[in-house]
Amino acid sequence: MTQKKDYVILGDCLEILSDLPESSADLVYMDPPFFTQKKQSLVAKNGDSTFSFEDKWFGQSEYISYMKQRLDLCSRVLKETGSLFLHCDKNASHVLRLVCEEIFGRRNFRSEIVWTYKRWSNSAKSLLPNHQTILYFTRSNKFTFNRQLVDYAPTTNIDQILQNRAKDSRNKAVYARNGDGSLVAAGDKQGVPLGDVWEIPFLNPKAKERVGYPTQKPILLLERIIKLASNKGDLVLDPFCGSGTTLVAAKLLGRGYLGIDQSPDAVALSEDRLRNSVKTSSNLLKKGSASYNSSDHRLNAVLSTVGFTPIQRNKGLDALLKNKVDGKYVFVRLQKEQEAVQDGVNLMVKAMESKGDCEGVYIVFEQGNGIFDTKTPENVRLIFSPAVKINEMFC
Ligand SMILES: C[S@@+](CC[C@H](N)C(=O)[O-])C[C@H]1O[C@@H](n2cnc3c(N)ncnc32)[C@H](O)[C@@H]1O
């Protein structure tokens, strides 16, 4: 049989997977029924029809053997360098992990990814479920893995970002120093390696990409998985494709795709979405959650369009701009309430002393506070916040 690419196939994935050639897929993502013991249904976006699929079982052993049969076939279809991501939740993640360990081997377990999101609902006698689990296994220890970097946590000490680390004589991590005792500046650190807790918004009822399929996943989540474990031109397989989210993400990223679903509605929806792919963007991901957690909300107001990393636990500096200017870091300080501008500038200059060749921007919020007498070194500039300008014009 020739390798199928760019298809959506109607049928039970048990039969279709048995028909596929061995070692043909680079990545399998599967989002099967979760053992919720419910019929999952939702009204379609046009309001005229209802989409649904069954998730009711005689018991856990029936579910486990159903999943084991299909996971076995996925392992057969995966290339030696391939990966499997199995989406599940608290109903069966504990047993599915054991099933996967039996099939792929414990040593090929890579991560338990927690997909977390904010959802508001009444949860009377339990904790509000705010996450799902994605089990990540590979066929062997030689697997495709594209390292991804994310922004630093807001609590990261700025010196950890800017300075290199070394071990001292007692094997303790210390900042690396040159022969003359000065700190060794780090090269261009782009961020920290992606962790196993992913905060990606749940599709809200008005999201553009929502088609009304029950348990539809966000394209952004699938994009992250596909980028991590496959390359352009690779084949991505989803044996429970539902509304086709994986296939749309694979297509947008230049991968081949193959989707299977036993529901004719799901296959029709997937084909439709592949013809006309719509993706919802996320401000949370674009700006980073750090920008929402900033300790000083004025930072967001003044710098949101520039892109910045808030600096915590530093007396003189509030933020570091994401882009360097002429190869130099640019630090920002906001004038604090009742702070004389000269005092603020002095604190800023002191904090910048240990940061190498850099620039500073001090943002003035109250003009009366000694602004005209302020002395600043060449690399620190004063600018006025819009509030000062408005006061100047109208008050
Ligand atoms: C959780 S949904 C997938 C949702 C999908 N990830 C999305 O974003 O729209 C599970 C899907 O598995 C399908 N399904 C259930 N059992 C199946 C089987 N044996 N073979 C193929 N598809 C199956 C259901 O019809 C349903 O569409």
PDBQT file of the ligand as one rigid body, heavy atoms in Angstrom, charges set to zero:
ROOT
HETATM    1  C1  LIG A 401     -12.328  14.014  21.778  1.00  0.00    +0.000 C 
HETATM    2  S1  LIG A 401     -12.921  13.914  20.160  1.00  0.00    +0.000 S 
HETATM    3  C2  LIG A 401     -11.614  14.605  19.204  1.00  0.00    +0.000 C 
HETATM    4  C3  LIG A 401     -11.654  16.118  19.175  1.00  0.00    +0.000 C 
HETATM    5  C4  LIG A 401     -10.582  16.733  18.295  1.00  0.00    +0.000 C 
HETATM    6  N1  LIG A 401      -9.288  16.620  18.891  1.00  0.00    +0.000 N 
HETATM    7  C5  LIG A 401     -10.910  18.172  17.970  1.00  0.00    +0.000 C 
HETATM    8  O1  LIG A 401     -10.113  19.080  18.303  1.00  0.00    +0.000 OA
HETATM    9  O2  LIG A 401     -11.968  18.432  17.404  1.00  0.00    +0.000 OA
HETATM   10  C6  LIG A 401     -12.848  12.219  19.878  1.00  0.00    +0.000 C 
HETATM   11  C7  LIG A 401     -13.255  11.759  18.500  1.00  0.00    +0.000 C 
HETATM   12  O3  LIG A 401     -12.982  10.373  18.377  1.00  0.00    +0.000 OA
HETATM   13  C8  LIG A 401     -13.939   9.814  17.484  1.00  0.00    +0.000 C 
HETATM   14  N2  LIG A 401     -13.898   8.354  17.694  1.00  0.00    +0.000 N 
HETATM   15  C9  LIG A 401     -14.332   7.653  18.764  1.00  0.00    +0.000 A 
HETATM   16  N3  LIG A 401     -14.036   6.353  18.604  1.00  0.00    +0.000 NA
HETATM   17  C10 LIG A 401     -13.421   6.235  17.407  1.00  0.00    +0.000 A 
HETATM   18  C11 LIG A 401     -12.846   5.149  16.685  1.00  0.00    +0.000 A 
HETATM   19  N4  LIG A 401     -12.883   3.904  17.167  1.00  0.00    +0.000 N 
HETATM   20  N5  LIG A 401     -12.268   5.390  15.488  1.00  0.00    +0.000 NA
HETATM   21  C12 LIG A 401     -12.223   6.659  14.990  1.00  0.00    +0.000 A 
HETATM   22  N6  LIG A 401     -12.753   7.709  15.621  1.00  0.00    +0.000 NA
HETATM   23  C13 LIG A 401     -13.313   7.515  16.816  1.00  0.00    +0.000 A 
HETATM   24  C14 LIG A 401     -15.235  10.503  17.855  1.00  0.00    +0.000 C 
HETATM   25  O4  LIG A 401     -16.139  10.466  16.794  1.00  0.00    +0.000 OA
HETATM   26  C15 LIG A 401     -14.731  11.923  18.156  1.00  0.00    +0.000 C 
HETATM   27  O5  LIG A 401     -14.830  12.726  17.009  1.00  0.00    +0.000 OA
ENDROOT
TORSDOF 0
